[in-house]
Amino acid sequence: MSERSSIAEVNIHLRARSQDKALIDRAAELVGANRSQFMLASAIKEAKNVLLDQSTIFTNAKTFQEVMSWMDAEATSAEAEGMMRILQAKLPWRGD
C-alpha cells in the first residue's frame, strides 16, 4: 500500500476562528487545493519537520570524535569545490 492512500481512512476534526478559516481558504485556493487537502498537506509537512528536528543519532565516542574533528577541519579542495557548486547553483524558486 502506498504512503498516501487515495481513500481517506479516518476523520480529523478541529475548531478554528473564522478569520483563521478564511486565511486557510485563501491560501488553499492559491495553490489549487481544497481546505482539507491544504490543511492535511501542511500538517504532514510540519509533523515531518518536528520529527526531523527531534531525531537523535547514536554513536560511540570514537566515531563522534571523528565526525567532530572532520567538522572542525579546513575543507578539502574537493569539499570547497562542491560548496562553490552548491552556492552557484540556480535556484528554481527564485528563477535564477
C-alpha positions in Angstrom: 0.0 0.0 0.0 1.3 3.4 -0.9 2.1 6.0 1.8 -0.7 8.2 0.6 -3.8 6.1 0.0 -6.3 7.5 -2.4 -9.1 6.8 0.1 -9.1 8.6 3.5 -9.5 6.2 6.4 -10.1 8.5 9.3 -11.6 11.9 10.1 -9.7 14.6 11.9 -11.8 17.3 13.4 -10.8 20.7 14.7 -12.3 24.1 15.6 -10.9 27.3 14.4 -11.6 31.0 14.5 -13.5 32.4 11.4 -10.5 34.6 10.4 -8.2 31.6 10.5 -10.6 29.6 8.3 -10.7 32.5 5.8 -6.9 32.7 5.8 -6.6 28.9 5.2 -9.2 29.0 2.4 -7.4 31.9 0.6 -4.1 30.0 0.8 -5.7 26.7 -0.3 -7.3 28.4 -3.3 -4.0 30.0 -4.4 -2.3 26.5 -4.6 -5.3 24.9 -6.2 -6.4 22.7 -3.2 -9.4 22.5 -1.1 -9.3 23.3 2.6 -8.9 19.7 3.7 -6.1 18.9 1.2 -4.3 22.1 2.2 -4.6 21.6 5.9 -3.6 17.9 5.7 -0.6 18.6 3.5 0.5 21.5 5.8 0.1 19.4 8.9 2.0 16.5 7.4 4.8 18.8 6.3 5.1 20.4 9.8 4.9 17.0 11.6 7.8 15.7 9.5 9.8 18.8 10.3 9.1 18.4 14.0 10.1 14.8 13.9 13.3 15.5 11.9 14.3 18.2 14.4 13.9 15.7 17.2 15.8 12.9 15.6 18.7 11.6 17.6 21.7 9.8 16.2 23.5 7.4 18.5 27.2 6.5 18.0 30.2 5.6 20.0 32.7 8.1 21.4 35.3 7.3 18.7 33.0 7.9 15.8 31.6 11.0 17.4 35.1 12.5 17.8 36.0 11.6 14.2 32.9 13.5 13.0 33.6 16.5 15.2 37.2 16.6 14.1 36.1 16.4 10.4 33.6 19.3 11.0 36.4 21.4 12.7 38.9 20.8 10.0 39.5 23.0 7.0 37.6 21.9 3.9 39.4 19.8 1.4 39.7 21.2 -2.1 37.0 18.7 -3.3 34.7 19.8 -0.5 35.4 23.5 -1.2 34.6 22.9 -4.9 31.4 21.2 -4.0 30.3 24.0 -1.8 31.0 26.5 -4.6 28.9 24.5 -7.0 26.0 24.5 -4.5 26.4 28.3 -3.9 26.4 28.9 -7.6 23.5 26.6 -8.5 20.4 28.1 -10.0 17.5 28.1 -7.5 14.3 27.0 -9.2 12.1 29.0 -6.8 14.0 32.3 -7.5 14.1 32.0 -11.2 17.9 32.4 -11.3 
